[in-house]
């Protein structure tokens, strides 16, 4: 039963099926790829999971397009 509900879960944006969730966020909202990216642009250390159709597998924010750019220049010296 729980699996059937997850398969048909729509994202809050109502444009796509939700297949991502965050283990760190207090609300267990399911997101589509784009909404997960937008919700986590400033939270790059959160741990996310992707619904495979049978179970949640560990995911990485780079999979939804979140990346951390580390500036190694010495412009502040």
C-alpha positions as a Markdown table, in Angstrom:
| # | Residue | x | y | z |
|---|---|---|---|---|
| 1 | Unk | 0.0 | 0.0 | 0.0 |
| 2 | Unk | 2.7 | 2.5 | 1.0 |
| 3 | Unk | 4.6 | 1.7 | -2.2 |
| 4 | Unk | 1.5 | 2.3 | -4.4 |
| 5 | Unk | 1.1 | 5.7 | -2.8 |
| 6 | Unk | 4.7 | 6.6 | -3.5 |
| 7 | Unk | 4.5 | 5.7 | -7.1 |
| 8 | Unk | 1.7 | 8.1 | -7.8 |
| 9 | Unk | 3.0 | 10.9 | -5.6 |
| 10 | Unk | 3.1 | 14.2 | -7.4 |
| 11 | Unk | 5.4 | 17.0 | -6.5 |
| 12 | Unk | 4.0 | 20.2 | -5.0 |
| 13 | Unk | 4.7 | 22.0 | -8.3 |
| 14 | Unk | 2.2 | 19.6 | -9.8 |
| 15 | Unk | 4.3 | 19.3 | -13.0 |
| 16 | Unk | 6.2 | 16.1 | -12.3 |
| 17 | Unk | 6.2 | 13.0 | -10.3 |
| 18 | Unk | 8.0 | 13.3 | -7.0 |
| 19 | Unk | 10.8 | 10.8 | -6.5 |
| 20 | Unk | 13.2 | 12.5 | -4.2 |
| 21 | Unk | 13.1 | 13.1 | -0.4 |
| 22 | Unk | 15.6 | 14.6 | 2.1 |
| 23 | Unk | 16.6 | 12.8 | 5.3 |
| 24 | Unk | 17.7 | 16.1 | 6.9 |
| 25 | Unk | 14.6 | 18.2 | 6.4 |
| 26 | Unk | 12.0 | 17.9 | 9.1 |
| 27 | Unk | 9.1 | 17.6 | 6.8 |
| 28 | Unk | 9.3 | 14.5 | 4.7 |
| 29 | Unk | 8.0 | 16.2 | 1.5 |
| 30 | Unk | 8.6 | 14.4 | -1.7 |
| 31 | Unk | 10.1 | 16.5 | -4.5 |
| 32 | Unk | 10.7 | 16.2 | -8.3 |
| 33 | Unk | 14.2 | 16.7 | -9.6 |
| 34 | Unk | 13.9 | 20.4 | -10.2 |
| 35 | Unk | 12.1 | 21.2 | -6.9 |
| 36 | Unk | 14.7 | 19.2 | -4.9 |
| 37 | Unk | 17.4 | 21.2 | -6.6 |
| 38 | Unk | 15.7 | 24.6 | -5.8 |
| 39 | Unk | 15.0 | 23.6 | -2.2 |
| 40 | Unk | 18.6 | 22.6 | -1.5 |
| 41 | Unk | 20.8 | 25.1 | -3.4 |
| 42 | Unk | 21.8 | 26.6 | 0.0 |
| 43 | Unk | 21.8 | 23.3 | 1.9 |
| 44 | Unk | 24.5 | 21.3 | 0.1 |
| 45 | Unk | 25.3 | 18.9 | 2.9 |
| 46 | Unk | 21.8 | 17.5 | 3.3 |
| 47 | Unk | 21.4 | 13.8 | 2.5 |
| 48 | Unk | 18.8 | 12.9 | 0.0 |
| 49 | Unk | 17.2 | 9.7 | -1.3 |
| 50 | Unk | 15.6 | 8.7 | -4.6 |
| 51 | Unk | 12.6 | 6.4 | -4.9 |
| 52 | Unk | 13.4 | 3.6 | -7.3 |
| 53 | Unk | 9.9 | 2.2 | -7.6 |
| 54 | Unk | 10.6 | -0.4 | -4.8 |
| 55 | Unk | 12.7 | 1.4 | -2.2 |
| 56 | Unk | 14.6 | 4.6 | -1.4 |
| 57 | Unk | 18.3 | 4.4 | -2.5 |
| 58 | Unk | 20.9 | 6.9 | -1.2 |
| 59 | Unk | 21.3 | 9.8 | -3.5 |
| 60 | Unk | 23.6 | 12.8 | -3.9 |
| 61 | Unk | 22.6 | 16.4 | -4.4 |
| 62 | Unk | 24.9 | 16.5 | -7.5 |
| 63 | Unk | 22.3 | 14.2 | -9.1 |
| 64 | Unk | 19.7 | 17.0 | -9.0 |
| 65 | Unk | 22.2 | 19.6 | -10.1 |
| 66 | Unk | 23.4 | 21.1 | -6.8 |
| 67 | Unk | 27.1 | 21.7 | -6.7 |
| 68 | Unk | 29.5 | 23.5 | -4.3 |
| 69 | Unk | 32.0 | 25.8 | -5.9 |
| 70 | Unk | 35.0 | 26.3 | -3.7 |
| 71 | Unk | 36.9 | 29.5 | -4.5 |
| 72 | Unk | 40.7 | 28.9 | -4.0 |
| 73 | Unk | 41.8 | 32.4 | -5.1 |
| 74 | Unk | 43.5 | 34.6 | -2.7 |
| 75 | Unk | 41.6 | 37.8 | -3.5 |
| 76 | Unk | 40.9 | 38.6 | 0.1 |
| 77 | Unk | 44.5 | 39.0 | 1.2 |
